[in-house]
Amino acid sequence: MAMRLMLRFWRNESGSTITEYALIGGFISVTLIATFVSIGQKVNLMFVPIDNALN
């Protein structure tokens, strides 16, 4: 009885899709954050000379 229950639990893959979606979402989030940080620094460097010229 316990062995059958354990085998059924082991073969159940319904939770694996949730885990895969969570990993994909995490990867996309990390990629977007890294991209925004990189773009933000470049935009900041672009506007520093303009700010200095106005002061």
C-alpha positions in Angstrom: 0.0 0.0 0.0 2.7 2.5 1.0 4.9 1.5 -1.9 2.1 2.0 -4.4 1.3 5.4 -2.9 4.9 6.4 -3.1 5.2 5.3 -6.7 2.1 7.2 -7.7 3.5 10.3 -6.0 6.8 9.9 -7.7 5.2 9.6 -11.2 2.9 12.6 -10.7 4.3 15.4 -12.8 1.5 18.0 -12.4 3.6 20.3 -10.2 6.6 20.3 -12.6 4.9 22.7 -15.0 4.4 25.3 -12.2 8.1 25.0 -11.3 9.1 25.4 -14.9 7.0 28.5 -15.3 8.5 29.9 -12.1 12.0 29.4 -13.4 11.2 30.9 -16.7 9.6 33.9 -15.0 12.6 34.3 -12.8 15.0 34.2 -15.7 13.0 36.8 -17.6 12.9 39.1 -14.6 16.6 38.9 -14.0 17.3 39.6 -17.6 15.0 42.6 -17.7 16.5 44.0 -14.5 20.0 43.7 -15.9 19.0 45.3 -19.2 17.3 48.2 -17.4 20.3 48.8 -15.2 22.6 48.8 -18.2 20.4 51.1 -20.2 19.9 53.4 -17.3 23.7 53.9 -16.8 24.1 54.7 -20.5 21.3 57.2 -20.5 22.7 58.8 -17.4 26.1 59.2 -19.0 24.4 60.7 -22.1 22.7 63.4 -20.0 25.6 64.3 -17.7 27.3 66.6 -20.3 23.9 68.3 -20.9 23.5 68.9 -17.2 27.0 70.3 -16.8 26.4 72.6 -19.8 23.3 74.0 -18.2 25.0 74.6 -14.9 
